[in-house]
Amino acid sequence: MNKVLDTVDQRTQLVGQNRLELLLFRISSTQLFAINVFKVKEVVKLPAINMLPGSNPNIYGVANIRGTSIPVINLREAIGFSKLPITDDSNLIITEYNRSVQAFLVGKVEHIINMTWSDIMPPPKTSGAHNYLTAITKVEQEGITRLVSIIDVEKVLAEIIDYDVSLSDGVLDESLVPSMPGRKVLIVDDSSTARKQVRDTLTPLGIEIIEASDGLQALRLLQSWAGDGKQVADELLMMITDAEMPEMDGYKLTAEVRADTRMSGLFITLNTSLSGSFNKAMVEKVGCNEFISKFQPDLLVGVVQERLRSLLAP
């Protein structure tokens, strides 16, 4: 299980096929949980942990992994369960999100499964707006169908790390501000936390935000506009899409848009917490116009401004 992902090439093989790999683990004896393997750097047995007095209560401490100090998040407590007992099955899942490395304290790590995004469903609407899941799926284990809950890691991290959506001095081009009100941006992301952070960055500029929670929902919306005779590329300033979403991922969504002549000219920005080297390869492969890492308001506004400049240029 160590070094789950070795190379960019391995990680790109599933792209465009609407597939993903999930790492299954337990933080309770009765439920299976998962995160996308793309986010996982490695899995290690629980090492010695140094405590951090005064830190967020969901920070278990700091682990030294080959000379690097990595914060350890108690995932069970972070999503509202009681304290995770430490046993011989305790592990750290070391991940990279939004240009930062952190470890999640979990129980037994099971195995990796390969699935299609069409097998991944949003959580039931009756689960409420404050749950910590982006999706659910089912797996067969020893002849038994088990439900798997896919953690909204971005929501967990946002409650520990204070993501500032304010802009740095000099980022906003005042000459473009009068041209922003009324411009429409479609945000496609299964994480309500991620959608909110984009919305909170762009709405104060007067930009109208349209939201979709997965790629299939977004595609159907765009297709309905095209069917009504609307010029999709003119209707939207851009579409900002996550990479990983239930039912249809951002790569497949981009490929579908590019294959439809009614909307193929739409400007598409991939906005994801996956690593930069990986996504630069993916942007070229699937035909996105830009790629930015999540929760960087300066870069987000920069892309919006560059797109606006290109439209206003004589």
C-alpha beads as a LAMMPS data file, in Angstrom:
LAMMPS data file: protein, C-alpha beads

314 atoms
313 bonds

1 atom types
1 bond types

-500.0 500.0 xlo xhi
-500.0 500.0 ylo yhi
-500.0 500.0 zlo zhi

Masses

1 110.0

Atoms # bond

1 1 1 0.000 0.000 0.000
2 1 1 3.024 2.267 0.369
3 1 1 3.517 4.656 -2.576
4 1 1 0.038 4.068 -3.962
5 1 1 0.792 6.289 -6.955
6 1 1 4.214 6.282 -8.516
7 1 1 4.031 8.312 -11.715
8 1 1 1.913 10.814 -13.580
9 1 1 1.533 8.290 -16.403
10 1 1 -0.154 5.799 -14.093
11 1 1 -2.564 8.438 -12.903
12 1 1 -3.527 9.590 -16.388
13 1 1 -4.574 6.182 -17.667
14 1 1 -8.124 6.489 -16.324
15 1 1 -8.660 10.029 -17.578
16 1 1 -11.191 10.403 -20.372
17 1 1 -12.684 7.021 -19.467
18 1 1 -14.872 8.474 -16.691
19 1 1 -13.194 6.090 -14.240
20 1 1 -11.587 6.458 -10.851
21 1 1 -9.863 4.442 -8.172
22 1 1 -10.981 4.599 -4.553
23 1 1 -8.945 3.747 -1.486
24 1 1 -11.259 2.040 1.012
25 1 1 -10.684 2.347 4.744
26 1 1 -12.477 2.184 8.066
27 1 1 -12.919 4.653 10.872
28 1 1 -15.674 2.598 12.440
29 1 1 -16.277 -1.122 12.649
30 1 1 -19.480 -1.035 10.628
31 1 1 -18.912 1.486 7.819
32 1 1 -16.619 1.714 4.811
33 1 1 -15.232 5.087 3.749
34 1 1 -13.175 6.127 0.728
35 1 1 -11.140 8.863 -0.891
36 1 1 -9.922 9.097 -4.470
37 1 1 -6.528 7.464 -4.976
38 1 1 -5.450 10.496 -7.033
39 1 1 -5.184 12.445 -3.769
40 1 1 -3.160 9.782 -1.924
41 1 1 0.625 9.944 -1.732
42 1 1 1.082 6.875 0.462
43 1 1 -0.274 4.880 3.381
44 1 1 1.875 4.164 6.442
45 1 1 1.348 2.446 9.762
46 1 1 0.772 4.933 12.559
47 1 1 4.192 6.249 13.702
48 1 1 5.007 8.192 16.855
49 1 1 2.992 11.405 16.989
50 1 1 4.091 14.694 18.538
51 1 1 1.256 16.635 20.124
52 1 1 0.528 20.266 19.189
53 1 1 -0.914 22.130 22.202
54 1 1 -3.380 24.819 21.200
55 1 1 -3.980 23.478 17.699
56 1 1 -7.379 22.800 16.155
57 1 1 -9.080 20.023 18.170
58 1 1 -9.215 17.820 15.068
59 1 1 -5.432 17.958 14.667
60 1 1 -4.130 14.822 16.342
61 1 1 -0.512 15.970 16.190
62 1 1 2.474 15.934 13.846
63 1 1 4.170 12.913 12.323
64 1 1 7.740 12.819 11.064
65 1 1 7.711 10.961 7.754
66 1 1 11.244 10.578 6.367
67 1 1 12.340 13.911 7.771
68 1 1 9.159 15.828 6.835
69 1 1 6.767 17.059 9.508
70 1 1 3.197 16.344 8.435
71 1 1 0.079 17.430 10.367
72 1 1 -2.186 14.541 11.292
73 1 1 -5.957 15.034 11.198
74 1 1 -8.152 12.701 13.206
75 1 1 -10.645 12.027 10.426
76 1 1 -13.170 10.219 12.595
77 1 1 -13.529 13.167 14.976
78 1 1 -13.362 15.714 12.141
79 1 1 -16.558 14.325 10.604
80 1 1 -18.404 14.240 13.908
81 1 1 -17.830 10.743 15.263
82 1 1 -16.475 9.871 18.682
83 1 1 -12.729 9.556 19.235
84 1 1 -10.949 6.915 17.160
85 1 1 -9.363 4.223 19.324
86 1 1 -5.714 3.574 18.479
87 1 1 -5.097 -0.085 17.586
88 1 1 -2.657 -2.192 15.576
89 1 1 -4.879 -1.445 12.552
90 1 1 -4.368 2.342 12.802
91 1 1 -2.862 3.957 9.706
92 1 1 -2.057 7.326 8.233
93 1 1 -3.301 8.132 4.742
94 1 1 -0.936 10.845 3.502
95 1 1 -2.589 13.106 0.948
96 1 1 -1.947 16.220 -1.083
97 1 1 -4.767 18.729 -1.419
98 1 1 -4.562 22.319 -2.590
99 1 1 -0.746 22.331 -2.605
100 1 1 -0.517 21.116 1.005
101 1 1 0.353 17.725 2.442
102 1 1 -1.512 16.300 5.411
103 1 1 -2.174 12.895 6.913
104 1 1 -5.507 11.447 7.990
105 1 1 -5.605 9.120 10.965
106 1 1 -7.838 6.170 10.097
107 1 1 -8.316 2.577 11.168
108 1 1 -7.852 -0.387 8.884
109 1 1 -7.024 0.385 5.251
110 1 1 -8.741 -2.178 3.073
111 1 1 -7.850 -2.061 -0.626
112 1 1 -8.201 -0.092 -3.851
113 1 1 -11.184 -0.494 -6.163
114 1 1 -11.559 0.672 -9.760
115 1 1 -14.974 2.098 -10.676
116 1 1 -16.731 4.311 -13.181
117 1 1 -17.982 7.729 -12.122
118 1 1 -21.448 6.612 -13.237
119 1 1 -21.373 4.204 -10.277
120 1 1 -20.774 7.101 -7.893
121 1 1 -23.940 8.786 -6.650
122 1 1 -24.476 12.050 -4.751
123 1 1 -25.491 11.658 -1.098
124 1 1 -29.261 11.543 -0.530
125 1 1 -30.771 15.025 -0.393
126 1 1 -32.348 14.102 2.922
127 1 1 -28.857 13.801 4.449
128 1 1 -28.796 17.589 4.849
129 1 1 -26.401 20.315 3.802
130 1 1 -23.894 19.764 6.588
131 1 1 -22.851 16.159 5.981
132 1 1 -19.224 15.342 5.188
133 1 1 -19.834 13.268 2.071
134 1 1 -19.452 14.185 -1.574
135 1 1 -20.803 10.887 -2.828
136 1 1 -21.698 7.291 -2.062
137 1 1 -21.252 4.018 -3.919
138 1 1 -21.597 0.280 -3.394
139 1 1 -19.062 -2.552 -3.423
140 1 1 -19.365 -6.319 -3.220
141 1 1 -17.459 -7.942 -0.372
142 1 1 -17.717 -11.671 0.244
143 1 1 -21.094 -11.796 -1.470
144 1 1 -22.436 -8.853 0.518
145 1 1 -23.241 -5.450 -0.973
146 1 1 -21.774 -2.719 1.209
147 1 1 -22.338 1.029 1.080
148 1 1 -19.204 3.180 0.767
149 1 1 -19.188 6.818 1.885
150 1 1 -16.792 9.100 -0.020
151 1 1 -15.474 11.828 2.260
152 1 1 -15.693 15.528 1.345
153 1 1 -12.092 16.181 2.307
154 1 1 -12.295 19.795 1.143
155 1 1 -15.046 20.451 3.690
156 1 1 -12.969 18.780 6.422
157 1 1 -9.917 20.886 5.554
158 1 1 -11.920 24.106 5.241
159 1 1 -13.071 23.698 8.840
160 1 1 -9.463 23.362 9.995
161 1 1 -7.681 25.731 7.601
162 1 1 -9.030 29.252 7.233
163 1 1 -9.172 29.750 3.464
164 1 1 -9.126 33.501 2.830
165 1 1 -11.108 34.596 -0.246
166 1 1 -9.890 38.193 -0.138
167 1 1 -7.741 39.428 -3.017
168 1 1 -4.176 40.628 -2.681
169 1 1 -3.406 44.251 -3.436
170 1 1 -3.007 44.922 -7.131
171 1 1 -4.732 41.740 -8.351
172 1 1 -8.003 43.368 -9.353
173 1 1 -7.785 45.278 -12.625
174 1 1 -9.995 48.286 -11.946
175 1 1 -10.362 48.965 -15.671
176 1 1 -12.202 45.647 -16.042
177 1 1 -14.535 46.062 -13.069
178 1 1 -17.284 47.892 -15.036
179 1 1 -17.392 44.965 -17.506
180 1 1 -17.905 42.270 -14.883
181 1 1 -21.514 42.750 -13.663
182 1 1 -23.896 40.472 -15.517
183 1 1 -21.203 38.106 -16.779
184 1 1 -22.118 34.500 -16.048
185 1 1 -19.848 31.745 -14.782
186 1 1 -20.916 28.122 -14.424
187 1 1 -19.313 26.396 -11.416
188 1 1 -19.319 22.588 -11.508
189 1 1 -18.217 20.893 -8.284
190 1 1 -19.621 18.186 -6.035
191 1 1 -18.252 19.918 -2.932
192 1 1 -20.581 22.634 -1.637
193 1 1 -17.571 24.054 0.225
194 1 1 -15.576 24.423 -2.999
195 1 1 -18.532 25.994 -4.820
196 1 1 -19.019 28.460 -1.990
197 1 1 -15.397 29.553 -2.061
198 1 1 -15.529 30.270 -5.795
199 1 1 -18.878 32.015 -5.362
200 1 1 -17.618 34.135 -2.474
201 1 1 -14.646 35.224 -4.578
202 1 1 -16.501 36.150 -7.771
203 1 1 -19.931 37.355 -6.611
204 1 1 -18.577 40.591 -5.039
205 1 1 -17.256 41.498 -8.516
206 1 1 -20.782 41.429 -9.905
207 1 1 -20.378 38.098 -11.685
208 1 1 -23.502 35.938 -11.788
209 1 1 -22.856 32.385 -10.582
210 1 1 -24.689 29.321 -11.878
211 1 1 -24.000 26.084 -9.995
212 1 1 -24.026 22.386 -10.848
213 1 1 -23.018 19.627 -8.449
214 1 1 -21.688 17.156 -11.019
215 1 1 -20.592 16.939 -14.622
216 1 1 -23.728 15.223 -15.897
217 1 1 -25.954 17.919 -14.406
218 1 1 -23.795 20.597 -16.014
219 1 1 -23.793 18.852 -19.396
220 1 1 -27.578 18.526 -19.393
221 1 1 -27.892 22.230 -18.569
222 1 1 -25.584 23.213 -21.425
223 1 1 -27.367 20.859 -23.813
224 1 1 -30.723 22.367 -22.871
225 1 1 -29.402 25.857 -23.610
226 1 1 -28.032 24.708 -26.952
227 1 1 -31.342 23.007 -27.713
228 1 1 -33.114 26.313 -27.067
229 1 1 -30.896 27.977 -29.630
230 1 1 -28.614 29.770 -27.170
231 1 1 -24.953 30.273 -28.033
232 1 1 -23.382 28.587 -25.015
233 1 1 -19.953 30.168 -25.510
234 1 1 -21.601 33.601 -25.561
235 1 1 -23.955 32.840 -22.678
236 1 1 -21.102 32.072 -20.265
237 1 1 -17.880 33.898 -19.586
238 1 1 -16.481 30.485 -18.666
239 1 1 -17.173 27.169 -17.015
240 1 1 -15.098 26.342 -13.937
241 1 1 -15.131 22.617 -13.265
242 1 1 -13.732 20.270 -10.673
243 1 1 -11.972 17.139 -11.873
244 1 1 -13.589 14.541 -9.611
245 1 1 -17.389 14.367 -9.431
246 1 1 -20.052 11.665 -9.231
247 1 1 -21.821 10.445 -12.380
248 1 1 -19.480 12.379 -14.721
249 1 1 -16.041 13.801 -13.930
250 1 1 -14.666 17.102 -15.167
251 1 1 -12.456 15.485 -17.801
252 1 1 -15.375 13.619 -19.376
253 1 1 -17.519 16.762 -19.144
254 1 1 -14.859 18.738 -21.015
255 1 1 -14.553 16.048 -23.670
256 1 1 -18.343 16.019 -24.170
257 1 1 -18.467 19.810 -24.503
258 1 1 -15.604 19.854 -27.012
259 1 1 -17.312 17.131 -29.085
260 1 1 -20.550 19.124 -29.408
261 1 1 -20.248 21.811 -32.093
262 1 1 -23.040 23.810 -30.420
263 1 1 -20.855 24.481 -27.393
264 1 1 -17.312 23.465 -28.339
265 1 1 -16.062 27.055 -28.071
266 1 1 -16.890 27.342 -24.364
267 1 1 -13.934 28.544 -22.263
268 1 1 -13.247 25.866 -19.630
269 1 1 -11.077 26.177 -16.533
270 1 1 -10.168 23.086 -14.532
271 1 1 -10.228 24.031 -10.845
272 1 1 -9.007 21.176 -8.702
273 1 1 -7.088 20.220 -5.604
274 1 1 -5.059 17.642 -7.534
275 1 1 -1.371 18.284 -8.085
276 1 1 -0.211 20.772 -10.702
277 1 1 2.056 18.430 -12.676
278 1 1 -0.771 15.959 -13.088
279 1 1 -3.322 18.509 -14.222
280 1 1 -1.042 20.278 -16.672
281 1 1 -0.922 16.976 -18.515
282 1 1 -4.678 16.602 -18.207
283 1 1 -5.489 20.099 -19.453
284 1 1 -3.639 19.311 -22.659
285 1 1 -5.171 15.861 -22.971
286 1 1 -8.848 16.774 -22.558
287 1 1 -8.812 20.301 -23.984
288 1 1 -9.360 22.643 -21.060
289 1 1 -8.251 26.249 -21.582
290 1 1 -6.759 26.796 -18.131
291 1 1 -5.927 24.978 -14.910
292 1 1 -5.787 26.490 -11.421
293 1 1 -5.409 24.869 -8.030
294 1 1 -8.337 25.332 -5.697
295 1 1 -8.689 28.025 -3.062
296 1 1 -6.370 30.558 -4.694
297 1 1 -8.613 33.605 -5.166
298 1 1 -5.856 35.661 -6.792
299 1 1 -5.355 33.033 -9.514
300 1 1 -9.089 32.527 -9.942
301 1 1 -9.715 36.234 -10.499
302 1 1 -6.636 36.379 -12.723
303 1 1 -8.081 33.737 -15.068
304 1 1 -11.447 35.509 -15.116
305 1 1 -9.760 38.803 -15.974
306 1 1 -7.647 37.281 -18.742
307 1 1 -10.755 35.755 -20.283
308 1 1 -12.569 39.086 -20.062
309 1 1 -9.632 40.931 -21.654
310 1 1 -9.678 38.526 -24.584
311 1 1 -13.373 39.214 -25.154
312 1 1 -12.978 42.991 -24.884
313 1 1 -9.911 43.187 -27.097
314 1 1 -10.554 45.070 -30.371

Bonds

1 1 1 2
2 1 2 3
3 1 3 4
4 1 4 5
5 1 5 6
6 1 6 7
7 1 7 8
8 1 8 9
9 1 9 10
10 1 10 11
11 1 11 12
12 1 12 13
13 1 13 14
14 1 14 15
15 1 15 16
16 1 16 17
17 1 17 18
18 1 18 19
19 1 19 20
20 1 20 21
21 1 21 22
22 1 22 23
23 1 23 24
24 1 24 25
25 1 25 26
26 1 26 27
27 1 27 28
28 1 28 29
29 1 29 30
30 1 30 31
31 1 31 32
32 1 32 33
33 1 33 34
34 1 34 35
35 1 35 36
36 1 36 37
37 1 37 38
38 1 38 39
39 1 39 40
40 1 40 41
41 1 41 42
42 1 42 43
43 1 43 44
44 1 44 45
45 1 45 46
46 1 46 47
47 1 47 48
48 1 48 49
49 1 49 50
50 1 50 51
51 1 51 52
52 1 52 53
53 1 53 54
54 1 54 55
55 1 55 56
56 1 56 57
57 1 57 58
58 1 58 59
59 1 59 60
60 1 60 61
61 1 61 62
62 1 62 63
63 1 63 64
64 1 64 65
65 1 65 66
66 1 66 67
67 1 67 68
68 1 68 69
69 1 69 70
70 1 70 71
71 1 71 72
72 1 72 73
73 1 73 74
74 1 74 75
75 1 75 76
76 1 76 77
77 1 77 78
78 1 78 79
79 1 79 80
80 1 80 81
81 1 81 82
82 1 82 83
83 1 83 84
84 1 84 85
85 1 85 86
86 1 86 87
87 1 87 88
88 1 88 89
89 1 89 90
90 1 90 91
91 1 91 92
92 1 92 93
93 1 93 94
94 1 94 95
95 1 95 96
96 1 96 97
97 1 97 98
98 1 98 99
99 1 99 100
100 1 100 101
101 1 101 102
102 1 102 103
103 1 103 104
104 1 104 105
105 1 105 106
106 1 106 107
107 1 107 108
108 1 108 109
109 1 109 110
110 1 110 111
111 1 111 112
112 1 112 113
113 1 113 114
114 1 114 115
115 1 115 116
116 1 116 117
117 1 117 118
118 1 118 119
119 1 119 120
120 1 120 121
121 1 121 122
122 1 122 123
123 1 123 124
124 1 124 125
125 1 125 126
126 1 126 127
127 1 127 128
128 1 128 129
129 1 129 130
130 1 130 131
131 1 131 132
132 1 132 133
133 1 133 134
134 1 134 135
135 1 135 136
136 1 136 137
137 1 137 138
138 1 138 139
139 1 139 140
140 1 140 141
141 1 141 142
142 1 142 143
143 1 143 144
144 1 144 145
145 1 145 146
146 1 146 147
147 1 147 148
148 1 148 149
149 1 149 150
150 1 150 151
151 1 151 152
152 1 152 153
153 1 153 154
154 1 154 155
155 1 155 156
156 1 156 157
157 1 157 158
158 1 158 159
159 1 159 160
160 1 160 161
161 1 161 162
162 1 162 163
163 1 163 164
164 1 164 165
165 1 165 166
166 1 166 167
167 1 167 168
168 1 168 169
169 1 169 170
170 1 170 171
171 1 171 172
172 1 172 173
173 1 173 174
174 1 174 175
175 1 175 176
176 1 176 177
177 1 177 178
178 1 178 179
179 1 179 180
180 1 180 181
181 1 181 182
182 1 182 183
183 1 183 184
184 1 184 185
185 1 185 186
186 1 186 187
187 1 187 188
188 1 188 189
189 1 189 190
190 1 190 191
191 1 191 192
192 1 192 193
193 1 193 194
194 1 194 195
195 1 195 196
196 1 196 197
197 1 197 198
198 1 198 199
199 1 199 200
200 1 200 201
201 1 201 202
202 1 202 203
203 1 203 204
204 1 204 205
205 1 205 206
206 1 206 207
207 1 207 208
208 1 208 209
209 1 209 210
210 1 210 211
211 1 211 212
212 1 212 213
213 1 213 214
214 1 214 215
215 1 215 216
216 1 216 217
217 1 217 218
218 1 218 219
219 1 219 220
220 1 220 221
221 1 221 222
222 1 222 223
223 1 223 224
224 1 224 225
225 1 225 226
226 1 226 227
227 1 227 228
228 1 228 229
229 1 229 230
230 1 230 231
231 1 231 232
232 1 232 233
233 1 233 234
234 1 234 235
235 1 235 236
236 1 236 237
237 1 237 238
238 1 238 239
239 1 239 240
240 1 240 241
241 1 241 242
242 1 242 243
243 1 243 244
244 1 244 245
245 1 245 246
246 1 246 247
247 1 247 248
248 1 248 249
249 1 249 250
250 1 250 251
251 1 251 252
252 1 252 253
253 1 253 254
254 1 254 255
255 1 255 256
256 1 256 257
257 1 257 258
258 1 258 259
259 1 259 260
260 1 260 261
261 1 261 262
262 1 262 263
263 1 263 264
264 1 264 265
265 1 265 266
266 1 266 267
267 1 267 268
268 1 268 269
269 1 269 270
270 1 270 271
271 1 271 272
272 1 272 273
273 1 273 274
274 1 274 275
275 1 275 276
276 1 276 277
277 1 277 278
278 1 278 279
279 1 279 280
280 1 280 281
281 1 281 282
282 1 282 283
283 1 283 284
284 1 284 285
285 1 285 286
286 1 286 287
287 1 287 288
288 1 288 289
289 1 289 290
290 1 290 291
291 1 291 292
292 1 292 293
293 1 293 294
294 1 294 295
295 1 295 296
296 1 296 297
297 1 297 298
298 1 298 299
299 1 299 300
300 1 300 301
301 1 301 302
302 1 302 303
303 1 303 304
304 1 304 305
305 1 305 306
306 1 306 307
307 1 307 308
308 1 308 309
309 1 309 310
310 1 310 311
311 1 311 312
312 1 312 313
313 1 313 314
